[in-house]
Amino acid sequence: MDICCKDIISNLPEALICHILSFLTTKEAALTSLLSQKWRYLFAYRPNLDFDDSILYREHEVPILELDEKHRVFMDFVDRVLGLQGNSTIKSFSLQCQDGVYPDCVTRWITSVMERGVSDLDLRVTLNWHDDSMPASVLVSNSLVRLRVESGNGVIIHVGDVFLPKLKTLYLDLVLLTYCGFDNALGKLISSCPVLEELVMINLCWQGYWRRPFSSKTLKSLTFYCQVIDNNPFTVTFDTPNLVYLEYSDHIADEYKKVNFDSLVEASIGLQMTSVQYAHATNGYMVANATDLIMGISNVRILHLFDSTLKVLTFCCEQIPIFKNLNHLSIMTHWEVGWESLPALLKNCPNLETLVFEGLHHKSTIRCEDVDGCLCKSSENSPTCLSSSPVKILKILNFGEICDCYGDDMEKQMEQVEYFLEKMPNLEQMILYYSTPINEDVESQLQRLVASAKASVQVQLISE
């Protein structure tokens, strides 16, 4: 019996073929135009389009082109695909231009997809030097559900006529927001997104920059990184009663007008002092006050603290609240940061089950010998909060990572691990993750450590 190879796919309805092509990248789908006359333009009718100019830098795929020629080839391709589509609906549009693109082209493309009801718009572009403005129309749409604008060299967006009634996810990176009115541009943007659920803002600037008004009844996830300027914001307001996830990295504000985190479950806090505040920071003297913010996050179950936040807890917090719901705490360490604030913090975590250290780096300070104790080995003759610690699982990431400042850093880390094993009464499991080469001597020490651990404690060594 002869078996014939039949082109079954080509006989499918065009609408179904376009749906199948939607699972491919635009570049891959475009290659199907070579199959036959029927397939010549079908790729252009996909409801999701993604354009990435990085393919022009792969020498094995296209010849080396001059910069202007690269721009022309790429822009002509985008124009051709959008032109072939006519007025057909577009669900998602992704544009990645790493080497610069002309703003008039971006404006033309955005206008085209907006008119066709795009719901997912992803723009990661570097505009040419002569014009760094993104069209204001990018913030005017009654169909957008997800919007991402990421700039390689900074881009300006005017927020005067924002209209995004269906937007649920907004991602902005290296963007300057301008507004001709008297209101804060950030507040204007957030208030114009009535159903916003996820907001990501990285390296942003805006008119009214020294005021951070985060006010939204619908927001569930907020990520904010803004530490470019070494100065304190005037005021920060968190009126976000339904926020579940917070990732916040900023300088300490002069005032936290409102902190409403009634629903917060997980937080990652990267607060830091300015260089002037850090220079004046001494034990027993507060150089700023972040107490209201720290009190506001005290209901979280999962908490990650940057090493800079440890300094803030030491020098900028009147009191550390009780974290009654906290069961997972992750701490980033640094060789220039002491652990003075950790005893008080751990004492106020009565239900903590998992403790994670990202590295075991520690700056020795006078507080290491205080009666209150420290977590470091040098405080072993003083009372320590570890003796009443409820922690059951202790994880140490980047174990064995050596700082150039300390020649005996590995030895100190080994002593610290032994100290944890000795002092933590409820510990059931310790996991050491190491990604650096460990010599035979260190490996033998680790094996002895495992062998000498209490029978009730399981010690694991995991190489990454």
N, C-alpha and C positions, 0 to 999 in steps of 0.2 A: 504494500500500500504506500503510495507516494504521499509524502507530507509536504505541503506547500506552506511557505511562510507568507502569511497574509498581513496586510497593514490594517489591523482591526481598529486602531486608535483613530486613524484618519476618517473612518466611517462614522465616528461618533458625532453627535450634534456639536456645533461650534461652541455653544455656551458651555458644554461639559469639557471640551478641550481647553477652553480658556481657564476653566476652574482648575484643571490639572496643571496647567502652566503656572498658575498662581503659586504653586508650591516650589517653583524654581526661582532663582535670582533673575533679574531682568536680563543680565548678560547671557545666562544659560538659556533663557527662553528665546532670546533673539537669535540664537544659533539654530533654532528649529525652523527659521524662515528659509533655510537652505534645503529643507527636505523636499518640498514640492511647491507648486503654484498656490495650492490651497493653504499651505502653512506660511506663506510669505509674510502676511501681516497679522496673523492671529496673536502673536506674542504681545502686540501692542494693546490688545484689548483686555489684558489682565487687570483685575481690580486693584492689585497691589503692585506698585512700582518702586524699585530701588536702584539708585544710580550712585556709583562709586568710582571716582576718577583715579583711584589707586591702580587700576588695571593698566593705566598708561605708563606705569613705572616698572612694569614687569617685562624685562627685555625679551624673555622667551615667548611672549605673546604678541607684542607689537614692537615695531622698530623704535629706536630712540628718536624722540621728537623734540624740537625746540619748545620752549615754554609756551609761546603764543600759539604754536600749532597744537599743542596738547589742549589748551583752552578751547580752541576752535573745534577740534574733533569731538571733544566731550560735549560741548554746548550744542553742537549740531545734532549729536545723537539724542540728547534729551529733547530738543525741539522737535525732531523727527518723530519720536515715539509719542509725545503729547499731541502732535499734529495728527497722527494717524488715528488717535483715539477719538477725535472729534469731541462730542459732548457726552461720551459714555461716563458712567459713574466711576469714581476712584475711591476706594476704601482707605488705602494707606499709600503714603508717598514718602520715600526716604532719599535724602540727598547728602552725599559725603564728598566734599571737595577739599582736599588737604593742601593744595598748592594755589589757591586763590581762584575766585570766579567773579565775573562782572556783576555788580549789584542790579543792573537793569535786567539781566537774565534771571536772577533769583526772583525779582519782583514779578516778572512775566510768568515764571513757572508757578509761583505761589498763587497768583491771581487765577491762573488756569485751574489748578486743583481745588482751590476754594470754591470756585463757581460750580464744580462738579461734586460737591458734597463730601470732600475728604474728611475722614474721622480720625485718622492717625497720621500726624505730620512730624517727620523727623529730619531736622536740618542741622547738619554738622559741617559748617562751612567756614572758610577763611576768605573774606572779601578782599578784593584788590585794594591796594593802599590808597587810591584816590577817592574812595568813598567807603566808609565803614558803617553805613546805616542799613538796617534791615527794614523792609517796608512795614508800616504800621498795620497794614491789613493782616499781618500774621496773627494779630490779636483780635481780629474781628471775624467771627464765624459762628453760625448757628448749628454747625454739624460736628465741629472738632470735639473729640473725646480725650485724645492724648496729643500733647504738643511738647516737642523737645527742640530747643535751640542751643546749640553748642558752637562757640566761636573759637577759632584758633588765634585770633589777634585782637579780640575785643570787638563788639558790635553794639551799635546804638539802636534801641527800640523806643519809639514814642508811645506812651500809654494813655494818650488823651481820650481815645474813643474805644476803649476795650469793650468787647461784647463776646463773651464765651459762656453762654448759658448751659452748655452740655459738657464742658471740660471737667474731667475727673483727675487727669494726671498732667502736671506741668513740670518740665525739667529745663532749667536755665543754667548755663555755664559760661562764664566770662562775658557777661552782658551788662550794658549800661542802660538803665531805665530813665527816661526823661519825661517830664510832665510840666506843662505850662501853667497848671493851676497851683494853688497854694498848698494843696494836700501833699502828703508823702506819697511818692510814686509807688513804693512797695505796697502801702496800704490800699492805694487805688487799684492796683493790679489784683490783689487778693480779694478785695470786696467785689470785684467784677466777675468772679468765678463762683457763682452761688452753689454749685454742687461739687466743688473741688475736694478730692479725697487724698491725693498724694502730691506733695510739693517738694522739689529738689532745687536748691539754690546754691551754686558754687561760685566763689570769686565774683560776686555781684557788686555793682555799685548803682546808686540811684539818687535822685534828688531827695534830700531829707535823709541821707545815709546814716546820720548819727542817731536816728530813731528807728527801732525795729518793731513795727506793729503787726504781730502775727495774730490775726483775729479771724476765726472761721469756725462755724458750728459744725461743718461737715468734714473738716480735715481729719484724716486718720493717720497719715504718715508725713513727717516733716524732716527733711535733711537740709541742714544749713551750715556751710563752711565759708567763713568770712574773716580771715586773719591777715589780710594783705597790708592793712594800715595799722601801724603800731600806736593805737590810741583807743580810748574807751568810748563806746557808744553812750549817748546821754541816757536814753531810756529803752527798755525792752519790755514788750507786753505779749504775754501768751494767753490769749483768750481762746483756748482750744479744748473745750470740754470733752470732745470725742476722740482726741488724739490717742492713738495706741502705741505708735513708734516714734521716737525722737532721736535724731542724730544731730547734735548741736556743737559747733566748734566756733568760738568767738572770744573776744576779749571781754573782761568783766565790765558790765554796765554800771554807770553811776547809780542807776535806780531800776529796779524791776517793779514796774507799776502794778502789774497783775500777773499772777502765775496760776493758771487754771488747767490742771492736768488730771481731771477726775477719772479718766479712763486709761491713763498711761500704764502700759505693761512693760515696755522695754525702752531703755535710754542709753545712748552713748554720748558722754559729755567730755568735750575738749576745751574747757575754759582755760584761759591763760591771762597772766598779768602782762602789763606793758613792760618794756625794758626799764623804765624809770621806777615803776612799782617794784619790780624784781630787785633792783639795786638797793631799795630801801627796806626790803623785807628782812625782818629780824624776829627772832622768837619773842612772843608776847606783844607784838605790835602789828595791828591790822593795817594794811596799806590799801585795802578796798573791801567791799562787802558783797559777797555773793550768797549770803545766808538765805535770802528769800527764794532764790532759784533752787538751791539744794533742798530746802524744805519742801518746795513744790514737787520734786521728783521722788519724794520719800515713799510713795506707794508702789513703786515699780517692783516687778518680779525679777527682771533681768537688767543688770547694770554693767556698763563698760566704762572705765575711767582712763583717760589719757594720762600720761605721766605729768603733764602740765597741771592737770586737775588736782593731783596730789599736793602740789605746792599751793594751789588755791585753797584747798581744805585746811592747810596749815596756817596760812597767812591772811586769808580773806573770808573766814567763816566763823561767826560768833559761837555757833554750836553745831554739832553734827546730829541731825535728827535720827529717830529710830526708824529703821527700814524694816517694818514688821512683816512685809510681804516678800522681801528679797530672798530668793533661793539660789540665784546664780550671779556671782560677782567676778568680773574680769578686770585685771589691773595691768596697765602697761608700765614698765619700769625703765629707768634711765640712770646711768652712772652719776649724773649730776643732781639727781633728785633723791632726797631722803624719804624715809618711811614714817616720819613723825605723826602723820595724820591717820595711819592705818590702825593702830590700837583702838582709838576711839571709834573709828568706823566699824571695825569688826565687833566690838563690844555691843554696838547698836544694831547688829544684824542677827537677831535671835533665832531666825529660821533658815539661815544660810546653809545650803547643802553642798554647793559646788563653788570652789574658789580656783580661779585661773590666774596665773602670773605669766605675762608675756615677757620672758626674760627674768633673770634674778639679779638685776643690777641695782645697786644701792649705794647711796652716798652716806658715809658715816658722819653723824652730827653729834652735838653735845646731848641731844635728846635721847640718844641710844642708851645712855647710862642713867636716865631719869627713873624715878620710882615707878612711873606709869609703864615703863618698859618700851620695847620696840619689837619688831618682828625679826630683827637681825640676830645673828649668833652672839654678838658682843653683849647682848642684854640677858644672857642666860642666867645670871645670878640675881636678876630683878624679877619681880612679878610680871607675868606676861598674859595678855588676853588670850593667847593660844591655849592656855590650860583649861579654858571654859568654852573653847570654840566648838560649835555644833557641826562644823564642816565634815562631810563624809567623803567627798571626792576632791582631791587636789591635783590640778593639772599645771605643768610647767612647760610652756612653749619656748622654743629657741634655747633649750638647755645646752650649755657648753659654748654659747656665743661669747667670745672674748672681747673685752674692751681694751683698746691700746693703752688706756691710762693705768691699768692694773696688771702687773705681770703675774700675780697669783690669783687672778679672777676665777679660774677654774676650781682652785682649791677652796675659795670662799663659797662658791656655789655648792660644792659637795658638802661643806660644813652646814650650809643653810638647809639643804635637803635633810640631813641627819637631824637637825634641830627641829624641823617640822614633824618628822616621824616620832621624835621623842616627846614633843610637847602637846600634840593635838590628840586628845583622848578619844574622839569619836571618828577618827579617820579610818576609812575602810578601803580606800583605793587611792594610790598615787601613780600618776602617769607622767613620765618624762619624755618629751618630744625633742629629739636632737637632729639637727640638719647639718652640723659641722663635723668634719672628720674627728673621731675620737681615738687617741692612741691606745696602745695596749695597757699602759699603766692606768689610765683613766677608766678603761673598760673593766679592768680587774677590780678597781675600786667600786664601780657601779655594781658589779656582780656581788661583791662582799656586802654592799649596802642592801641589796635585795635579800641576801641570805640572812642578814642580821635583823631585818624588819620584824616587827611583831607578827605573830601568826594571824592576827585579826586584820592585818593590812596587806593588801595585794599591791605589789609594786611592778609596774610595767615600763619597759624601755622600748620606745618606738622610734625607729630611724626614718626620717622623712627625706 
